[in-house]
Amino acid sequence: MKKKMVAVVLVLAMAIGLTACQGGGKEAETTAKTEDTKSDAQGTDGDSQSNLSDQLYIQVSALGSDPYFYDHKMGMEMAGEELGVRTEFVGPAELDMNAMVTAFEQAIAKKPNGIVVVGFNEQLTPTIKKAMDAGIPVVTVDADLPDSGRIAFVGTGNVEAGITGGEKMKELLGDSGKVAIMYNPGQTNLEERVAGYKQAFEGTGIEIIEEVDTKQDSVIAAQNIAAVLQKHPDLNGIVCVDATGGTAAATAVREAGRTGDVKIIAMDRSNEILEAIEDGIISASVAQQTALMPYYATQLLINLNNSKVEITSDNAAAGVLGVPGYIDTGAIIVDESNYEYFKR
């Protein structure tokens, strides 16, 4: 991968060098829309565009203390190191949208060349629009906000991830049974995964009898799913669309003495989830390739700011940015056969 990324950066550098030599003309017209975005975002003269090391890309998130977001930080750091730009990761340690908006505003004030943001919910939409209006391109990752005007989304195909988990649960239950689903309502990416599970269960005898709010808190989530286990002694399975649900379900099932009886499909690859797979409490987990999200989002922003690919005879007039609008980073089933490879 490193060789490929180095090659990409070299190609970009050559393209920028050629542009500097050629000056204006047709190429300046074909990239007018992108150039307006770049000059506003950088707040400097055009010469700095040819030096990738001068460019700053910032990721804004929340839940910075959550083990899942370790991969976000790692992916952003790798992007900076391998692509030769400066990167920062900012935002609150908890799921605090007001604090995240504040961190976003502070990122805009730095006039970076681009911002990568986890689109937790629509409260972030006005700030994304503010950044775009200021000429700072924004790419959403992990969770999308398609009505925000963002340049692109990079992340797991969430419906497909839900279908992947649903197919695994069908395999475990034999196409019939009673299931509870755990998620945080109002979070778009999680709701899309729920939709994927429901799609996978269509036409089967698997029935979702409870939808459990995790509140993005493992203690509360464990209490809530424990109550469901007590209410439904005939519950056959629990599906979880985030890491919080998986660890909470494992705790509740273990404490209820129902290990192996209640099948659990978790989400992601935290150490707690991997240990629960090893212990036979969690049957499988749908793991995302999380580090790829900020990595390719940064690559996309670099291409937007520096690449001169002529998709049409006049990209600006055609409304063409010259970068992908969506990148699916994929998901993988982790179970007893491969969990050891995911340990950190």
DRENLO-852978 format. One line per 2 residues: number of its first residue (from 1); for each residue x negated, y negated, z negated of N, C-alpha, C. Coordinates in pm, whole numbers. Atoms other than C-alpha are relative to their C-alpha. Layout:
BEGIN
NUM) X:Y:Z:X:Y:Z:X:Y:Z ~ ...
//
This chain:
BEGIN
1) -83:122:0:0:0:0:-85:-125:0 ~ 83:120:8:-277:-243:-89:-58:-37:135
3) 55:30:-132:-432:-206:256:104:-65:88 ~ -107:57:-81:-96:-275:415:27:-144:-38
5) -27:137:45:-39:-584:202:-111:-95:43 ~ 112:85:-43:-387:-715:279:14:-33:147
7) -19:23:-143:-311:-670:648:106:-103:25 ~ -109:98:-15:13:-864:610:-50:-141:-27
9) 51:133:36:-165:-1152:438:-94:-53:108 ~ 91:44:-106:-434:-1159:708:76:-47:123
11) -82:41:-115:-168:-1173:979:60:-136:-24 ~ -59:130:34:1:-1460:798:-104:-110:12
13) 105:102:-3:-328:-1645:762:-36:-35:143 ~ 32:26:-140:-402:-1605:1135:108:-83:66
15) -112:73:-59:-54:-1726:1226:-3:-146:-41 ~ 5:137:50:-95:-2033:1007:-114:-77:66
17) 115:65:-62:-440:-2107:1153:30:-40:143 ~ -35:32:-138:-305:-2091:1508:94:-119:7
19) -96:110:3:-21:-2324:1417:-71:-132:-23 ~ 73:123:30:-264:-2579:1273:-75:-49:123
21) 74:39:-120:-465:-2572:1597:93:-54:108 ~ -89:36:-109:-163:-2600:1828:77:-128:-25
23) -72:123:32:7:-2884:1645:149:15:23 ~ -145:5:-10:366:-2977:1741:53:81:116
25) -58:-66:-116:575:-2890:2046:110:95:-36 ~ -112:-93:12:813:-2601:2084:1:72:-133
27) 5:-76:124:690:-2412:1778:48:-82:-117 ~ -47:88:107:754:-2711:1553:151:-7:1
29) -146:4:-9:1111:-2721:1684:61:129:-50 ~ -59:-128:34:1173:-2350:1637:-4:29:-149
31) 9:-24:145:1074:-2368:1270:40:-122:-81 ~ -35:125:67:1225:-2706:1183:74:24:-130
33) -80:-24:120:1474:-2564:935:-86:49:-114 ~ 87:-53:103:1209:-2369:748:-98:-105:-48
35) 96:102:38:962:-2660:755:60:-101:-96 ~ -65:94:91:1217:-2892:589:3:58:-140
37) -5:-67:130:1258:-2639:310:-137:-1:-66 ~ 135:-10:58:882:-2601:265:-50:-134:-49
39) 58:129:39:790:-2968:256:68:-55:-123 ~ -71:45:119:1061:-3048:2:-44:80:-122
41) 34:-86:113:968:-2751:-215:-139:-29:-53 ~ 138:16:44:596:-2821:-220:-29:-137:-58
43) 26:135:48:605:-3196:-274:-141:-44:29 ~ 137:34:-36:261:-3212:-108:-9:-14:150
45) 12:15:-144:120:-3275:238:-10:137:67 ~ -7:-125:-75:132:-3014:514:-124:85:-8
47) 123:-77:1:-233:-2910:474:5:112:-102 ~ -2:-101:106:-155:-2715:154:73:126:45
49) -74:-116:-47:73:-2483:354:-94:108:52 ~ 93:-97:-56:-234:-2318:506:-79:73:-107
51) 75:-62:108:-372:-2218:165:96:74:-92 ~ -93:-79:80:-174:-1934:7:-29:-12:-149
53) 36:6:142:-365:-1968:-320:56:-125:-68 ~ -61:120:57:-207:-2313:-367:150:15:-22
55) -146:-15:5:146:-2177:-340:44:68:-130 ~ -53:-50:127:353:-2109:-653:139:60:21
57) -129:-68:-5:640:-1860:-678:38:42:-142 ~ -43:-22:138:843:-1830:-999:119:95:-3
59) -117:-85:24:1073:-1552:-1116:69:-46:-128 ~ -81:38:115:1356:-1653:-1351:89:118:-36
61) -79:-114:44:1521:-1381:-1558:48:-23:-142 ~ -34:-5:143:1665:-1297:-1898:-37:141:-45
63) 32:-132:53:1621:-992:-2122:-148:35:17 ~ 143:-22:-17:1245:-1037:-2104:-59:99:-98
65) 50:-96:100:1204:-819:-2415:48:142:28 ~ -53:-132:-35:1395:-529:-2256:-105:77:79
67) 102:-79:-71:1163:-246:-2141:23:6:151 ~ -30:-5:-143:1343:-240:-1805:-69:-113:75
69) 55:117:-69:1213:-588:-1723:-152:-4:-1 ~ 146:-15:-14:854:-477:-1773:-35:18:147
71) 27:-24:-141:873:-358:-1413:19:-126:84 ~ -16:128:-69:1001:-698:-1300:-128:-83:-14
73) 122:77:25:702:-866:-1462:-118:59:77 ~ 109:-68:-69:465:-606:-1318:6:-26:150
75) -16:23:-143:607:-646:-967:-37:-142:40 ~ 33:139:-29:573:-1023:-984:-151:-22:-9
77) 145:12:15:213:-997:-1107:-72:64:119 ~ 60:-68:-115:129:-748:-829:12:-85:126
79) -20:86:-117:276:-985:-571:-104:-111:1 ~ 99:106:8:51:-1263:-694:-140:47:31
81) 135:-52:-18:-260:-1048:-701:-25:46:144 ~ 22:-60:-131:-212:-870:-369:28:-95:116
83) -36:91:-109:-56:-1150:-166:-73:-133:-9 ~ 86:117:9:-289:-1421:-294:69:-130:-33
85) -71:121:41:-38:-1665:-443:7:-5:-152 ~ -20:13:144:29:-1798:-793:144:40:-34
87) -134:-41:42:324:-1643:-978:20:-24:-148 ~ -38:14:141:507:-1701:-1304:129:78:-23
89) -124:-68:42:777:-1507:-1491:54:-76:-120 ~ -54:83:108:1005:-1722:-1709:143:42:-33
91) -137:-26:42:1328:-1691:-1906:5:55:-141 ~ -15:-42:139:1468:-1589:-2245:-19:150:-20
93) 20:-141:33:1398:-1261:-2423:132:76:-7 ~ -132:-63:12:1771:-1194:-2469:88:-38:118
95) -96:33:-107:2076:-1206:-2239:73:-127:-39 ~ -52:131:36:2134:-1577:-2297:4:-84:127
97) -12:69:-129:2271:-1743:-1983:-32:-148:-10 ~ 32:143:16:2242:-2097:-2119:-151:-21:-2
99) 146:10:5:1875:-2041:-2198:-62:33:135 ~ 51:-35:-133:1824:-1881:-1857:17:-117:97
101) -23:118:-85:1979:-2183:-1682:-104:-108:-31 ~ 101:99:40:1746:-2409:-1882:-137:36:59
103) 128:-45:-58:1445:-2199:-1773:-1:-21:151 ~ -14:19:-145:1572:-2218:-1414:-21:-148:35
105) 16:145:-22:1597:-2599:-1434:-147:-41:-14 ~ 142:31:20:1242:-2614:-1567:-85:51:115
107) 71:-54:-115:1125:-2395:-1281:16:-91:122 ~ -25:93:-111:1287:-2629:-1027:-87:-124:-12
109) 79:122:25:1107:-2924:-1188:-147:17:39 ~ 139:-25:-38:773:-2758:-1106:-20:-4:151
111) 5:5:-147:857:-2778:-733:-80:117:59 ~ 72:-115:-56:745:-2423:-652:35:19:147
113) -27:-31:-141:735:-2283:-301:118:94:15 ~ -115:-88:-4:1010:-2040:-390:32:52:-139
115) -44:-53:128:1212:-1896:-677:68:134:22 ~ -64:-131:4:1308:-1534:-743:84:3:-126
117) -86:4:118:1606:-1499:-976:88:124:-7 ~ -92:-112:23:1801:-1209:-1127:140:-59:-12
119) -134:60:-4:2164:-1291:-1045:97:62:-98 ~ -82:-64:102:2317:-1182:-1374:149:-31:14
121) -141:34:-21:2642:-1375:-1326:13:-136:66 ~ -24:119:-81:2803:-1668:-1148:-36:-131:-70
123) 44:121:70:2693:-1915:-1415:-130:-55:61 ~ 126:41:-62:2364:-1925:-1222:20:-64:137
125) -24:47:-137:2526:-2020:-889:-28:-149:19 ~ 29:142:-20:2519:-2401:-938:-149:-33:-1
127) 144:27:8:2150:-2391:-1030:-72:52:124 ~ 57:-49:-127:2066:-2178:-726:25:-102:110
129) -33:100:-101:2247:-2433:-510:-83:-127:-19 ~ 82:118:28:2057:-2713:-684:-142:19:54
131) 135:-28:-50:1725:-2547:-601:-3:-5:153 ~ -6:-1:-146:1827:-2489:-240:14:-142:55
133) -18:139:-44:1942:-2851:-207:-129:-81:-14 ~ 129:67:21:1600:-2957:-338:-107:51:96
135) 95:-54:-96:1437:-2760:-58:-82:116:-51 ~ 71:-115:57:1326:-2470:-278:78:126:35
137) -72:-121:-37:1423:-2136:-121:11:96:-118 ~ -26:-91:111:1576:-1884:-362:39:137:55
139) -37:-138:-30:1594:-1505:-335:49:65:-129 ~ -51:-73:117:1812:-1307:-576:-54:142:3
141) 47:-138:12:1688:-972:-704:82:73:-106 ~ -66:-90:95:1845:-678:-889:152:-17:0
143) -144:31:-8:2188:-847:-906:17:-119:92 ~ -14:103:-103:2315:-1060:-620:110:-100:-34
145) -103:104:5:2513:-1384:-603:16:-52:143 ~ -5:30:-144:2604:-1391:-233:63:-133:36
147) -65:128:-28:2814:-1709:-258:-83:-119:-46 ~ 83:107:55:2525:-1910:-404:-80:-75:106
149) 81:61:-104:2360:-1992:-73:-144:48:0 ~ 136:-54:6:2048:-1789:-161:-45:47:138
151) 56:-41:-128:1816:-1697:126:24:148:27 ~ -9:-145:-18:1829:-1321:68:18:68:-135
153) -9:-83:120:1886:-1041:-182:-92:120:18 ~ 87:-117:1:1629:-774:-269:33:81:-125
155) -33:-81:116:1735:-488:-492:60:134:40 ~ -62:-129:-21:1897:-152:-532:134:-17:71
157) -135:-7:-56:2192:-76:-309:88:58:-108 ~ -63:-43:124:2412:-60:-616:115:99:19
159) -106:-97:-28:2713:115:-466:-62:137:30 ~ 69:-124:-35:2477:375:-319:-61:67:-124
161) 57:-56:124:2307:416:-660:109:69:-81 ~ -112:-61:70:2647:484:-817:43:131:65
163) -35:-123:-72:2726:738:-547:-102:110:-30 ~ 106:-97:31:2390:908:-612:23:62:-137
165) -28:-52:134:2471:938:-982:126:84:-3 ~ -126:-74:-5:2825:1053:-906:-17:138:61
167) 25:-130:-63:2703:1330:-678:-70:94:-98 ~ 70:-82:99:2471:1450:-954:97:48:-108
169) -98:-42:101:2757:1453:-1207:93:106:57 ~ -84:-102:-64:2973:1648:-961:-72:135:1
171) 81:-122:2:2692:1901:-937:-1:63:-139 ~ 6:-50:138:2677:1930:-1317:134:53:-50
173) -132:-36:51:3052:1952:-1378:78:94:91 ~ -72:-87:-91:3156:2150:-1074:129:-62:51
175) -111:72:-63:3396:1887:-936:125:-13:-87 ~ -116:23:87:3625:1874:-1240:-48:-33:-141
177) 35:36:136:3620:1722:-1586:42:-141:-36 ~ -34:133:51:3682:1415:-1802:-128:-75:-32
179) 124:77:8:3424:1140:-1792:27:-140:-53 ~ -1:140:42:3357:807:-1965:-111:-72:75
181) 102:78:-71:3168:531:-1787:-37:-122:-83 ~ 50:108:85:2952:275:-1970:-66:-108:84
183) 60:113:-73:2867:-71:-1836:33:-131:-69 ~ -24:133:53:2869:-444:-1906:90:-75:99
185) -92:64:-94:3182:-593:-1739:-41:-143:32 ~ 32:135:-41:3130:-911:-1540:-137:-14:64
187) 132:2:-62:2780:-821:-1421:11:70:135 ~ -31:-47:-134:2807:-778:-1045:-69:130:37
189) 72:-120:-42:2536:-518:-991:52:124:-72 ~ -51:-113:76:2676:-296:-1267:140:40:49
191) -134:-29:-51:3032:-325:-1136:-7:70:135 ~ 18:-68:-129:2907:-221:-792:-38:146:-21
193) 37:-139:30:2750:91:-944:121:79:-49 ~ -124:-64:46:3077:169:-1119:86:36:121
195) -77:-26:-121:3250:138:-781:-57:120:76 ~ 64:-114:-66:2997:385:-638:36:132:-67
197) -41:-121:72:3074:640:-910:144:36:33 ~ -141:-26:-29:3446:603:-850:18:54:142
199) -5:-47:-138:3390:651:-478:-45:146:8 ~ 51:-138:-1:3189:969:-543:101:98:-58
201) -96:-88:67:3464:1109:-765:133:14:74 ~ -125:-7:-75:3743:1047:-513:17:139:62
203) -29:-129:-60:3912:1368:-402:-49:118:-82 ~ 45:-109:88:3769:1569:-694:92:6:-123
205) -76:-10:124:3907:1678:-1028:-66:-74:-114 ~ 67:79:104:3675:1442:-1215:79:-127:-25
207) -83:114:39:3873:1179:-1404:-77:-91:-97 ~ 59:97:93:3732:863:-1562:108:-41:-98
209) -105:24:99:3932:842:-1884:-28:-120:-91 ~ 34:118:81:3746:557:-2058:-109:-81:70
211) 106:90:-43:3544:253:-1951:-49:-73:-124 ~ 56:45:128:3313:152:-2235:-92:-120:22
213) 81:122:-8:3166:-198:-2277:-125:17:-86 ~ 126:-15:75:2798:-178:-2375:-40:-129:-72
215) 39:131:54:2773:-552:-2457:-150:-25:14 ~ 145:8:-18:2410:-506:-2343:-73:10:-135
217) 57:-18:134:2338:-400:-2702:7:149:-33 ~ 2:-146:18:2230:-41:-2772:73:45:-126
219) -69:-37:124:2369:-39:-3128:151:-5:20 ~ -144:14:-26:2713:-169:-3026:46:106:99
221) -37:-99:-102:2716:58:-2721:9:140:-60 ~ -2:-132:64:2635:364:-2935:124:16:-87
223) -121:-3:82:2919:277:-3173:124:19:87 ~ -116:-6:-88:3162:231:-2885:17:137:65
225) -12:-131:-64:3081:558:-2711:22:110:-104 ~ -26:-96:108:3080:743:-3046:150:6:-29
227) -145:5:21:3440:628:-3091:74:75:110 ~ -61:-72:-113:3525:766:-2746:-17:151:-18
229) 23:-142:25:3368:1102:-2833:94:55:-106 ~ -92:-41:106:3581:1116:-3145:144:5:50
231) -136:9:-55:3895:1014:-2956:28:110:101 ~ -17:-99:-106:3836:1263:-2674:-95:118:-22
233) 88:-115:25:3691:1591:-2806:-21:87:124 ~ 13:-77:-123:3741:1735:-2457:-80:-75:107
235) 80:76:-95:3511:1477:-2293:-113:87:53 ~ 102:-85:-63:3280:1650:-2045:-127:-74:42
237) 117:71:-50:3051:1374:-1928:4:-149:-27 ~ 15:145:15:2923:1019:-1969:-93:-48:110
239) 88:60:-101:2787:810:-1684:-29:-143:-40 ~ 46:131:45:2588:495:-1749:-66:-73:117
241) 54:74:-115:2497:221:-1503:-107:-101:-40 ~ 117:77:42:2228:50:-1710:-73:76:-110
243) 82:-72:97:1952:156:-1949:61:-2:-140 ~ -62:11:132:2144:34:-2255:99:113:-22
245) -100:-105:11:2426:278:-2188:-63:137:-18 ~ 63:-131:8:2193:573:-2140:-55:32:-137
247) 57:-24:132:2007:536:-2468:110:9:-106 ~ -112:-2:95:2333:465:-2654:76:132:8
249) -71:-127:-18:2505:771:-2506:-80:116:-59 ~ 85:-106:55:2209:991:-2600:7:2:-152
251) -9:10:146:2222:866:-2959:133:56:-50 ~ -134:-41:44:2598:921:-2990:23:149:19
253) -19:-143:-28:2598:1267:-2831:-84:84:-96 ~ 87:-73:93:2305:1383:-3045:61:-1:-141
255) -56:11:135:2467:1255:-3366:132:75:-13 ~ -127:-73:2:2798:1418:-3271:-22:151:12
257) 30:-142:-14:2621:1753:-3226:51:59:129 ~ -57:-48:-126:2733:1780:-2864:-102:2:114
259) 106:-9:-101:2399:1804:-2687:22:121:90 ~ -21:-107:-98:2439:2010:-2369:146:20:34
261) -144:-12:-22:2816:2011:-2407:51:-118:83 ~ -37:121:-74:2856:1653:-2284:-119:-38:90
263) 105:34:-96:2655:1583:-1969:-14:-152:10 ~ 26:145:-10:2493:1238:-1947:-83:-30:124
265) 79:57:-108:2381:1058:-1633:-35:-142:-43 ~ 46:131:45:2173:758:-1742:-41:-86:119
267) 49:90:-103:2024:467:-1551:-138:-48:-41 ~ 135:50:17:1658:372:-1516:-92:99:-73
269) 109:-91:36:1339:514:-1663:-74:-43:-126 ~ 66:40:124:1271:377:-2011:-55:124:-70
271) 58:-113:72:1063:593:-2243:105:75:-80 ~ -106:-65:77:1373:659:-2455:82:94:88
273) -77:-84:-92:1560:793:-2154:-81:122:42 ~ 85:-112:-40:1267:1008:-2043:-13:102:-113
275) 8:-91:115:1234:1153:-2395:130:78:-17 ~ -129:-68:11:1607:1231:-2398:19:104:109
277) -2:-102:-106:1571:1412:-2065:-85:119:-42 ~ 89:-106:47:1280:1609:-2210:67:85:-107
279) -67:-70:110:1493:1700:-2513:131:66:43 ~ -122:-63:-50:1785:1810:-2294:127:-73:-37
281) -120:77:38:2021:1537:-2420:58:-70:122 ~ -42:62:-126:2035:1342:-2094:-31:97:113
283) 17:-95:-110:2086:1558:-1785:-84:-59:113 ~ 73:66:-109:1952:1306:-1534:16:-150:-13
285) -10:146:-3:1894:937:-1472:-22:-48:143 ~ 18:62:-132:1926:721:-1161:-100:-114:-18
287) 107:98:21:1597:531:-1155:-16:-90:121 ~ 23:97:-106:1545:215:-956:-150:-19:21
289) 139:37:-28:1219:113:-789:-14:-150:-28 ~ -19:138:43:1237:-207:-989:-115:-93:38
291) 114:87:-28:885:-340:-936:-1:-49:145 ~ -5:41:-141:953:-353:-562:86:-124:22
293) -94:111:-20:1227:-614:-612:-70:-136:3 ~ 70:129:-6:1019:-920:-712:-117:1:97
295) 114:-10:-92:728:-791:-504:43:-38:141 ~ -44:28:-137:919:-790:-175:75:-132:11
297) -64:132:-2:1118:-1099:-272:-106:-108:20 ~ 109:97:-16:789:-1289:-304:-58:9:141
299) 49:-17:-137:665:-1140:24:94:-68:100 ~ -99:61:-88:987:-1254:190:-11:-153:-3
301) 13:146:12:947:-1609:55:-129:-51:65 ~ 126:38:-65:585:-1621:171:18:-1:151
303) -25:-5:-144:695:-1515:519:87:-117:44 ~ -89:112:-32:971:-1776:515:-79:-130:9
305) 76:125:6:724:-2050:425:-114:-9:100 ~ 123:2:-79:437:-1947:650:7:68:137
307) -4:-75:-124:538:-1711:930:61:-82:113 ~ -51:70:-118:604:-1838:1284:61:99:100
309) -59:-101:-88:787:-1534:1424:117:-62:77 ~ -104:57:-85:1003:-1646:1716:105:107:29
311) -108:-96:-20:1321:-1440:1683:83:-40:122 ~ -74:54:-114:1493:-1665:1938:-86:-106:68
313) 72:109:-66:1389:-1938:2179:-2:-126:-85 ~ -6:116:91:1487:-2189:1908:64:47:-130
315) -51:-55:126:1519:-2039:1558:88:-99:-75 ~ -74:100:78:1635:-2362:1394:138:-24:60
317) -128:26:-65:1906:-2432:1651:94:120:-10 ~ -80:-123:9:2021:-2070:1632:39:34:-143
319) -29:-29:141:2035:-2080:1251:-71:125:-49 ~ 76:-120:34:1772:-1806:1225:-118:-37:-89
321) 111:27:92:1533:-1805:928:-122:86:29 ~ 113:-85:-34:1318:-1520:1056:-46:91:-111
323) 31:-96:107:1329:-1307:740:124:86:-24 ~ -117:-84:29:1553:-1017:630:91:-67:-102
325) -95:54:97:1869:-1118:446:27:97:-114 ~ -27:-102:102:1881:-793:247:-105:110:10
327) 93:-112:7:1625:-535:137:46:93:-111 ~ -40:-102:98:1741:-215:-37:-125:72:-48
329) 122:-62:54:1465:-93:-268:22:145:-45 ~ -26:-142:21:1637:243:-326:9:44:-145
331) -14:-60:132:1704:472:-622:-36:148:8 ~ 51:-137:5:1574:813:-732:63:73:-118
333) -47:-81:112:1719:1094:-944:-120:51:-80 ~ 103:-49:92:1501:1168:-1247:67:104:-89
335) -55:-104:86:1566:1496:-1428:-115:85:-55 ~ 102:-84:64:1382:1782:-1597:-112:41:97
337) 99:-44:-99:1198:1859:-1272:-110:-102:27 ~ 99:102:-39:1014:1527:-1236:-19:-112:-102
339) 3:112:95:1057:1310:-1550:-142:-35:-46 ~ 135:25:51:692:1349:-1653:-77:-101:84
341) 70:92:-89:575:1150:-1351:38:-146:-24 ~ -49:136:23:773:847:-1467:-44:-57:-134
343) 46:47:131:612:823:-1812:-106:-107:16 ~ 102:106:-1:406:514:-1887:-100:24:-113
//
